[in-house]
Amino acid sequence: MRRSLVGRIWPGTAAVVLFAVFAFPVYWMFSTAFKENRDIVGEDPVWFPTSPTLDHFDRAVHADGFWRLVGNSVTVTVLAVAFSLVIALFASFALARMRFKGRKGALLTMMIAQMAPWEVMVIAIYMLVRDEDMLNSLVPLTAFYTVMVLPFTVLTLRGYIAAVPKELEESAMVDGCTRPQAFVKVIFPLLAPGLMATSLFGFITAWNEFPLVLILSKDPAAQTLPLWLTGFRTAFGDDWGATMAASSLFAVPILIVFLFLQRKAVGGLTSGAVKG
């Protein structure tokens, strides 16, 4: 009885502790965005906004170039996710269904690329973009963001396609479908959870990326929102209220996308990991 009771209590307790550890910084960010300056810089912590204010959000939204940077972030993020999904659909189908020389090497290369930290390649990327005279442009950002999320997208979708019985595809081809038609009509509809999982990963990766845009985009017109978060400073130091308001605005799209996709995304990740 005691072992059974302990076995039921400790997982819940651990879950509550982990939730508190991860949720508290998010709560503190949002609550600070609504606090008055005296509550933010005071010696004693103020756990709840005593007099909620929207002044910090007003300063954040009316900062120079805010809407232009929103457009830049949305553009590079959406294009990177779209390009990676299109490329990964073809690549994952080939890796899951076809047998060709170098297939295992391609898979190993993608796994290594997924594990490699992109920060160590920033200098090489900068030199490549500089030599092509493409600094301060959204094109290289979109291209490299696509490459960043592509290995994970391919590996996940490959596992998901491999889990679809070949007999379904073969039956469609017997009924008169070509192989591309069988893919579109039979396999593609079954990939929705996997597509949502990889889309969520790609969106978060591209939306939050900071080192590349810091190195490649010195022109404010070609920057994205992560750099915008570093600009809330005054003659007296950091404007923490505006910084927290800006961080809250920056996090809202990710929270919305995650809440919309999280159920299908979890199913896509687990299904894509079943069969390799």
matplotlib code that plots the C-alpha trace (Angstrom):
import matplotlib.pyplot as plt

x = [0.0, 2.8, 4.7, 1.5, 0.8, 4.3, 4.3, 1.2, 2.4, 6.0, 5.2, 2.6, 4.9, 7.7, 5.4, 4.2, 7.7, 8.9, 5.8, 6.6, 10.2, 9.4, 6.3, 7.5, 9.9, 7.0, 4.7, 7.3, 7.8, 4.1, 3.4, 6.4, 5.1, 2.0, 3.8, 4.6, 8.3, 8.4, 7.3, 9.8, 12.9, 11.9, 14.0, 11.1, 9.6, 6.1, 4.4, 1.2, 0.8, -0.8, -1.8, -1.7, -0.5, -0.2, 2.4, 5.2, 3.3, 2.7, 6.4, 7.2, 4.7, 5.6, 9.4, 11.2, 10.6, 8.5, 6.0, 8.8, 10.6, 7.4, 7.0, 10.6, 10.3, 7.0, 8.4, 11.6, 9.9, 7.0, 9.2, 11.7, 9.0, 7.3, 10.5, 11.7, 8.4, 8.3, 11.9, 11.5, 8.4, 10.4, 13.5, 11.7, 9.7, 12.8, 14.6, 11.6, 10.4, 13.4, 16.6, 19.6, 23.4, 24.3, 21.0, 22.5, 25.2, 22.6, 20.7, 23.9, 24.8, 21.4, 21.7, 25.2, 23.9, 21.0, 23.4, 25.9, 25.7, 25.1, 26.8, 30.2, 29.6, 28.6, 31.9, 32.0, 28.4, 29.2, 32.2, 30.1, 27.3, 29.7, 31.5, 28.2, 27.4, 24.1, 24.6, 21.6, 19.2, 16.4, 17.3, 20.3, 18.4, 15.6, 18.0, 19.9, 16.8, 15.5, 18.7, 18.7, 15.3, 15.6, 17.4, 14.8, 12.0, 13.3, 14.1, 10.7, 8.7, 10.8, 9.8, 6.2, 6.1, 7.9, 5.1, 2.5, 2.0, 3.3, 0.2, -2.0, 0.2, 0.4, -3.4, -3.8, -1.4, -3.2, -6.4, -4.8, -3.0, 0.5, 3.1, 2.9, -1.0, -0.7, 1.5, -0.8, -4.1, -3.0, 0.2, 0.0, -3.4, -1.8, 1.1, -0.9, 0.4, 4.0, 3.7, 2.3, 5.1, 7.8, 6.1, 6.0, 9.7, 10.6, 8.5, 10.1, 13.6, 13.4, 11.3, 13.8, 17.1, 19.5, 23.2, 22.8, 20.6, 23.0, 26.0, 24.4, 22.0, 23.6, 21.0, 17.9, 15.6, 16.8, 16.7, 14.2, 12.4, 15.1, 17.4, 14.5, 14.4, 17.9, 17.1, 15.1, 17.7, 17.6, 20.2, 19.6, 20.0, 17.7, 14.0, 12.9, 9.2, 9.4, 11.8, 9.3, 6.4, 8.4, 9.3, 5.7, 4.7, 7.5, 6.3, 2.6, 2.9, 4.8, 2.3, -0.6, 1.0, 2.0, -1.5, -3.0, -0.7, 0.6, -1.9, -1.2, 2.5, 3.0, 1.2, 3.4, 6.6, 5.7, 4.4, 7.4, 9.7, 8.0, 9.6, 12.9]
y = [0.0, 2.4, 1.7, 2.1, 5.4, 6.7, 5.6, 7.7, 10.8, 11.3, 11.7, 14.3, 16.1, 16.1, 17.4, 20.3, 21.2, 21.2, 23.2, 25.8, 26.0, 26.5, 28.6, 31.1, 33.0, 33.3, 34.6, 37.0, 38.4, 39.0, 40.4, 42.8, 44.1, 45.4, 46.8, 50.4, 51.4, 51.8, 48.2, 46.9, 48.6, 48.5, 46.5, 44.3, 42.1, 42.8, 39.5, 41.0, 44.3, 46.7, 49.2, 47.5, 49.8, 49.5, 52.2, 49.7, 48.0, 51.4, 52.2, 48.8, 49.0, 52.5, 51.8, 52.7, 50.1, 47.8, 46.9, 46.6, 44.1, 42.2, 41.9, 40.7, 38.1, 36.8, 36.7, 34.7, 32.4, 31.5, 31.1, 29.0, 26.7, 26.4, 25.7, 23.1, 21.3, 21.1, 19.9, 17.5, 15.9, 14.8, 13.9, 11.9, 10.0, 9.0, 7.9, 6.0, 4.2, 4.0, 2.1, 3.8, 4.0, 6.5, 6.3, 5.4, 8.0, 10.7, 9.8, 9.8, 13.2, 14.7, 13.3, 14.9, 18.2, 18.1, 17.7, 20.3, 23.7, 26.4, 29.1, 27.6, 28.1, 31.8, 33.1, 30.8, 31.8, 35.5, 35.2, 33.2, 35.8, 38.7, 37.3, 37.0, 40.6, 39.6, 41.2, 43.1, 40.9, 38.6, 36.1, 34.5, 34.5, 32.6, 30.2, 29.4, 29.1, 26.6, 24.6, 24.8, 23.1, 20.8, 17.8, 17.5, 17.9, 15.2, 12.7, 13.2, 12.9, 9.9, 8.0, 8.9, 7.9, 4.6, 3.9, 4.0, 0.5, 0.1, -1.9, 1.3, 3.0, -0.2, -0.6, 3.0, 2.3, -0.9, 1.1, 3.3, 6.0, 7.0, 7.1, 10.8, 10.6, 7.7, 9.9, 12.9, 10.9, 8.2, 9.2, 12.9, 13.1, 10.8, 13.1, 15.9, 15.3, 15.0, 18.2, 20.1, 18.8, 19.8, 23.2, 24.0, 23.1, 25.2, 28.1, 28.3, 27.8, 30.5, 33.0, 32.9, 32.8, 35.5, 35.0, 34.8, 37.9, 39.8, 39.0, 39.2, 42.2, 45.4, 47.5, 48.0, 47.6, 44.0, 42.9, 40.8, 41.0, 39.2, 42.1, 44.5, 43.1, 44.4, 48.0, 49.2, 51.2, 54.7, 57.1, 55.5, 51.9, 49.2, 49.9, 46.7, 47.5, 48.0, 45.1, 42.7, 44.1, 43.6, 40.1, 39.3, 40.5, 38.5, 35.3, 35.6, 34.2, 31.2, 30.6, 30.8, 28.5, 26.0, 26.0, 25.5, 22.7, 21.1, 18.1, 17.1, 18.0, 15.6, 12.8, 13.6, 13.4, 10.1, 8.5, 9.7, 8.0, 4.6, 3.1, 4.0]
z = [0.0, 0.9, -2.2, -4.3, -2.6, -3.0, -6.7, -7.2, -5.3, -6.5, -10.3, -9.5, -7.1, -9.6, -12.3, -10.1, -9.2, -12.8, -13.9, -11.3, -12.3, -16.0, -15.6, -13.0, -15.4, -17.9, -15.2, -14.0, -17.5, -18.2, -14.7, -14.9, -18.2, -16.4, -13.3, -12.7, -12.7, -8.9, -8.4, -10.9, -9.5, -5.8, -3.3, -2.3, -5.0, -6.0, -6.9, -8.5, -10.3, -7.8, -10.4, -13.8, -16.6, -20.4, -20.7, -21.3, -24.1, -25.6, -25.7, -27.1, -29.9, -30.8, -30.9, -34.1, -36.8, -34.7, -37.5, -40.1, -37.9, -37.3, -41.1, -41.4, -38.7, -40.1, -43.6, -42.9, -40.4, -42.7, -45.7, -43.9, -42.5, -45.9, -47.9, -45.3, -45.5, -49.3, -49.5, -46.6, -48.1, -51.2, -49.3, -46.5, -49.1, -51.0, -47.8, -46.5, -49.7, -52.0, -51.8, -53.4, -52.8, -50.1, -48.3, -44.9, -45.4, -46.1, -42.9, -40.9, -42.3, -41.4, -37.8, -37.5, -38.9, -36.5, -33.5, -34.7, -33.0, -35.6, -33.5, -34.3, -38.0, -37.7, -38.9, -41.9, -42.8, -42.4, -44.8, -47.3, -47.3, -47.4, -50.4, -52.2, -51.3, -49.6, -46.1, -44.8, -46.7, -45.7, -48.4, -46.6, -43.3, -45.0, -46.6, -43.5, -41.3, -43.8, -43.6, -39.8, -39.5, -42.5, -40.8, -38.0, -40.5, -42.9, -40.1, -38.5, -41.7, -42.8, -39.7, -40.2, -43.9, -43.0, -40.5, -43.3, -44.7, -48.3, -49.1, -49.0, -51.6, -53.7, -53.7, -54.9, -57.7, -58.7, -58.9, -61.5, -59.5, -60.5, -57.7, -57.2, -57.1, -54.6, -52.4, -52.6, -52.1, -49.7, -47.8, -47.6, -45.7, -43.0, -42.5, -40.9, -37.3, -38.5, -40.6, -37.6, -35.3, -37.7, -38.5, -34.8, -34.4, -37.4, -36.4, -32.9, -34.2, -36.9, -34.8, -31.9, -33.8, -32.7, -33.6, -37.4, -37.7, -35.3, -37.6, -41.0, -40.6, -39.4, -41.2, -38.9, -41.9, -42.4, -38.8, -36.9, -33.6, -31.5, -32.0, -31.3, -27.7, -27.0, -27.8, -24.8, -22.9, -21.5, -20.1, -16.7, -17.8, -19.1, -19.3, -17.8, -18.1, -21.8, -22.2, -20.5, -22.5, -25.7, -24.6, -23.9, -27.3, -28.9, -27.0, -27.8, -31.4, -30.2, -27.4, -29.9, -32.4, -29.7, -28.2, -31.6, -32.7, -29.5, -29.4, -33.0, -32.7, -29.8, -31.8, -34.8, -32.9, -31.2, -34.4, -36.4, -33.9, -34.1, -37.3, -38.9]

ax = plt.figure().add_subplot(projection="3d")
ax.plot(x, y, z, "-o")
ax.set_aspect("equal")
plt.show()
